[in-house]
Amino acid sequence: MGEEIEARLAWLEKELEMLTACVRDLRAELARTKGTAADKEKTEERQQVLGEGYANLARLYQEGYHICPMHFGTLRRGEECLVCTMLLRR
C-alpha cells in the first residue's frame, strides 16, 4: 500500500511540474501578446495623428495659405508654391 501511494505522489509531482511549466509558458505568451497589441495601438494612434495633421495642412493649402516653413500661414495670392507642394507630396 505504501508503494502505491509513493507511485501516485511521484506521478502527481510530475503532473504538477508539467502544469507549472504550461502556466509559465502561457503567461509569457500572454505578456508578448499584450506587448504586441499595445505597440500596434500606439502605431495606429500615431498614424491617425499624422493623417489628421496632413489633412489639416492640405486643407490650409487648398484655402490659399502657405504651409511651408518660410511663409507658413501667409496668403499665397493664387500662385502655387513649390515648397508647399513638395511638403504635401512627402
C-alpha positions in Angstrom: 0.0 0.0 0.0 2.9 2.4 0.8 4.5 1.8 -2.6 1.2 2.6 -4.4 0.9 5.9 -2.5 4.6 6.8 -3.3 3.9 6.0 -7.0 0.9 8.2 -7.0 2.7 11.0 -5.3 5.6 10.8 -7.9 3.0 10.9 -10.7 1.3 13.9 -9.2 4.6 15.7 -8.7 5.4 15.2 -12.4 2.0 16.3 -13.4 2.4 19.4 -11.2 5.7 20.2 -12.8 4.2 19.9 -16.3 1.3 22.1 -15.4 3.5 24.7 -13.8 5.6 24.8 -17.0 2.5 25.2 -19.1 1.3 28.0 -16.9 4.7 29.8 -17.2 4.7 29.4 -21.0 1.1 30.7 -21.3 1.9 33.7 -19.1 5.0 34.5 -21.2 2.9 34.2 -24.4 0.2 36.5 -22.9 2.8 39.1 -22.0 4.1 39.0 -25.6 0.6 39.3 -27.0 -0.2 42.3 -24.7 3.0 44.0 -25.7 2.3 43.4 -29.4 -1.2 44.7 -29.1 -0.1 47.8 -27.2 2.6 48.5 -29.8 0.0 48.1 -32.6 -2.4 50.5 -30.9 0.4 53.1 -30.4 1.3 52.8 -34.1 -2.3 53.2 -35.2 -2.8 56.3 -32.9 0.4 57.8 -34.3 -0.7 57.2 -37.9 -4.1 58.7 -37.2 -2.5 61.8 -35.7 -0.1 62.1 -38.7 -3.1 61.6 -41.1 -5.1 64.3 -39.3 -2.1 66.7 -39.5 -1.6 66.0 -43.1 -5.2 66.6 -43.8 -5.1 69.9 -42.0 -2.1 71.1 -43.9 -3.7 70.1 -47.2 -6.9 71.9 -46.2 -4.9 75.1 -45.4 -3.1 74.9 -48.7 -6.3 74.5 -50.6 -7.7 77.5 -48.8 -4.9 79.6 -50.2 -2.3 79.6 -47.4 1.3 78.7 -47.4 2.2 75.6 -45.3 6.0 75.8 -45.9 8.2 76.9 -43.0 9.4 80.1 -44.7 5.9 81.6 -45.3 3.7 79.5 -43.1 0.2 81.0 -42.7 0.6 83.8 -45.2 -1.7 84.0 -48.3 -0.4 82.5 -51.5 -2.3 85.0 -53.6 -3.4 82.3 -56.0 0.1 81.2 -57.0 1.5 77.7 -56.5 4.4 77.3 -54.0 6.9 74.7 -55.0 8.0 74.1 -51.3 4.4 73.7 -50.1 3.6 71.2 -52.9 6.7 69.2 -52.1 5.7 69.1 -48.4 2.3 67.8 -49.4 3.7 65.1 -51.7 6.0 63.7 -49.0 
